């Protein structure tokens, strides 16, 4: 109790023993810094509810009731009283754990403090390994929102008002829910009055035995579809399927609505959604180290701006990654940091937010070493997961809901195994028809088929690939852009790609490829030969630039067994124990095989050596002659780890929409499905080593023209260094398996009928 400001504070103190507990602390209420005396000590023990916590995959939800934990029935998960605090635990198959504290807008300080205590207890019970989140109403993380695909429902009241979470068949319910959001759906209880309505949104009038979904005249089909999911969830889970669901259009309200709401008044016009933080801010961050060496938590600057280096994180310390400009604060707990710092991580982040003057709605994530989320790792330019090497290895992160298993490559099942096609980026085995043009003077000039597979950094190329799938001919246009081509050629290559696409009725998939970022399928087109990429020069007739006297080609086979030979700087530091290299000097030709290299890579090296000319000397790693190192300018350290990972990062889906009046990008939370593809939007699918732009049939011109720019900025601004990734543009109804394979149970016939019409028919029945 504070004598100066008369506030009662719940002070959470972590000490290894009671003897080290000070008798007084200082008030943190507002600007008051008066001394606060400890009147009681509560020794934290494991709650009985934790005995079954995290034992099975899935979601567990508790509400704070009278400073105790009470489980919320599974059928009511996603329902939150605005006057309460909740504790949630999500357990994956791995298993890994995610702990969330949820704080309602009208929650008391005592209840939010109790939620913090229980979250710390639960984290301790699970060995300190879970990722922890602090969630506030209307500002929940994507991870949290992803648990509730039918939306989050905010209900007025709370435990203090006597409101209980019970599955009921009570037909005397009377409430009005306002539905907001196209990706993250939130249903908020509002005043039961026509004054709460507007023409741009959907509302649910819940009368117990009858549930009415009211749709404003200006809301679109996708918003109606998402609102239907909320209404169906109420019918099936809160009423056990005993209520009747009806869809109502503005201006066609049945008498039951006017009986419940009174005579209808004029409906307000559509209201714009709340402004989103600009996506460019997402990559701005600062890194701080936190320490209690002085007896209280202090933070010191490590780096003022991202990107950071992973080596900045010492295992003996805890850190705050400040992305407050985007309302995100991350706390990283070093595995060897002292227990006081580790346990006080959440409290330290909350204090940091106060000191910085950030909004109290700022999200907090507390991450143990090894449990870093994708968003956290993107602030580091050189992040490597445990045992991950450099190069194009794919690593799985536990920071998502579902683990994506790597599918072994088997070309014979490509057409039937969409997951394999997607993960390996292969629509087929590359044996279709290939045509290649080089960009010259604003036109496309055919390349001699005898030189197919040779690409020069001073040029741009168009590659048209045609193949058959399901009895129909399909096409892919690869636009390959060399790193040393001119700006005029870059612009011409983009123009010529669109022109070629238009000449084929707009059906081809367009894939923009930057030198060095070639997808596996493009590499597979040169059957039996590696795709050779020369660092500079040009393949134009009579215009070749003279190659360097010493040249080094790096040969690597992809997971789909396609091989690429890339010219790199002739230095020993560029060697890699997993691969084969061809070294050409004026006096010698070497084929160097690393310990972890494959026979197929060695075979491809013979083709490269034959192209360069001369009699090759085979060199095994560890048995190099002095002349080999001499050509490379001396022996240097290079990549020697043989542990190339064979795992994939979970994909991410974003919607690009200007329905609010300006073009914004929103991520689809949780495990996305085909139904998350809004036909009136442009969507971005990020599969880590490739970006897809999916164009819905009803997307408007601004979305169609703005999405490619956003996709490029999204990749180029990523601190983890993914600049130049292939970007594929595909259209609704012409999706290749490399895209559909990222969606579970893709239905090729889904676009034939409107899913909203299916819901209308089912409710009418």
Helices and strands as residue ranges (DSSP letters): G 18-20, E 24-26, E 35-37, G 48-52, E 58-65, E 68-71, G 74-76, E 79-81, E 85-91, E 97-103, H 109-125, E 131-136, H 142-145, E 152-155, G 159-161, E 175-180, E 186-190, G 194-196, E 202-206, E 210-215, H 221-233, I 234-238, E 244-249, H 255-261, G 279-283, E 286-291, E 298-303, G 310-312, E 318-323, G 324-326, E 328-333, H 339-343, H 345-356, E 363-368, H 374-377, G 411-413, H 418-424, E 433-440, E 443-446, G 449-451, E 454-456, E 460-469, E 472-481, H 487-503, E 509-514, H 520-524, E 531-534, E 551-557, E 563-568, G 572-574, E 580-584, E 589-593, H 599-612, E 617-620, H 626-631, E 652-657, E 664-667, G 674-676, E 682-686, E 690-695, H 701-716, E 726-731, H 737-740, G 750-752, H 755-764
